[in-house]
Every structure is written in structure tokens, then in C-alpha cells.
């Protein structure tokens, strides 16, 4: 249906809501499958700190992140609980945003961007929700699935599994370089996962195509 306001026509694509919903669902489920599959593989085959060199600039390096994306931490146990609860609330908000966007006739870029953000947020929350319950510690050994003595952490306090490491440059910066001159520097230092990539890609799409997404 078409609504005319002044000289501008706004198109309400009610008939396209279902295809858009299917597309969003496929994006979210696809990202979640890849994200959780890689994390479960790393957690069940590698010990903490172990690395597999794929190329000189790409490693599968197993680390666990108790806090935010890219290894950032905040507030200890209380901060971890607060962060997980905040993530769950944020997921509800993103679902509401995606639903309303599709109902108003979202562009394909908007559907992709918001769906990728949603998938990444859910992927990292799943780690916090159940990894601590179903796995033992990975320090110095490969974790046991469903250990008899119980997992390494209660519900909501599991650690996020990270494994993607891209040290594109590693070396001493020249002395004239501002701030870090003369120091050993690695780029890109943070270790992340598929969920982080999904969130970053979604945000990037919305930023680059903001004129069409938020018109």
C-alpha cells in the first residue's frame, strides 16, 4: 500500500514482511551455527592458550573472554552478571528493532545489518549462559564435556570463547612514531570470534548505508 504525505510517497511493504522475516531468520541461524560450531570445536579440542598457525598472519588461538568483546573486561563477577543481563535486554531490544524495521518496509541492507548484530549478540550470550555449566576448565588440558564434578562456572557466568587472531604486523615501531615509538607493537592484537565479526559487520553495514537504512 502507498501513503502520500505532501509530495513524498512512502511505500508500506506489508506483503514483503514474511520474506524479510525468513531472510532475517536464515541470517541469524546461519551465523549462530557457524559461531557455535567453531567455539565448540575449539573448546573440545584445544587447551587454553594453544595456537594453530594457518598463515604467518592468521592463527587459531584459543582464549576465553570473561567480559566484553575483543577481550575487554569489566567489574569482576558482578560486572560479568550485569553484562550478561544487559546483553539479554539488548537482544530483546534488537529483536523489537528488527521487527519494526521489517514491518515498515526495510531495505535489504537494514535486514542484513540488524540481523547480523542480533546473531552476534545471541552467539556471545549463549557462551555466558551454558558454557560454564557444560564444560570443565581448559587451563592446561582439553575441557571435558558434562564433567561429573560439574562445570567451571554457574549459569550466566560462562566465559566467551575467542579464537580468531590476525597479527598482520608485529615489530618495533620507529622512534619517531607518536606515543608508541620504540615499543614492540602487534596489529591486530585482539582475539575475537565469529559473533564479534557478525556484530562488527552489521554495524559497518548500517553505518556505510545509513542514508538508505535510516531514511
C-alpha positions, 0 to 999 in steps of 0.5 A: 500500500502507498501513503502520500504525505505532501509530495513524498510517497512512502511505500508500506511493504506489508506483503514483503514482511514474511520474506524479510522475516525468513531472510532475517531468520536464515541470517541469524541461524546461519551465523549462530551455527557457524559461531557455535560450531567453531567455539565448540570445536575449539573448546573440545579440542584445544587447551587454553592458550594453544595456537594453530598457525594457518598463515604467518598472519592468521592463527587459531588461538584459543582464549576465553573472554570473561567480559566484553568483546575483543577481550575487554573486561569489566567489574569482576563477577558482578560486572560479568552478571550485569553484562550478561543481563544487559546483553539479554535486554539488548537482544530483546531490544534488537529483536523489537528493532528488527521487527519494526524495521521489517514491518515498515518496509526495510531495505535489504541492507537494514535486514542484513545489518540488524540481523547480523548484530542480533546473531552476534549478540545471541552467539556471545550470550549463549557462551555466558549462559551454558558454557560454564555449566557444560564444560570443565576448565581448559587451563592446561588440558582439553575441557571435558564435556558434562564433567561429573564434578560439574562445570567451571562456572554457574549459569550466566557466568560462562566465559566467551570463547575467542579464537580468531587472531590476525597479527598482520604486523608485529615489530618495533615501531620507529622512534619517531612514531607518536606515543608508541615509538620504540615499543614492540607493537602487534596489529591486530592484537585482539582475539575475537570470534565469529559473533564479534565479526557478525556484530562488527559487520552489521554495524559497518553495514548500517553505518556505510548505508545509513542514508538508505537504512535510516531514511 
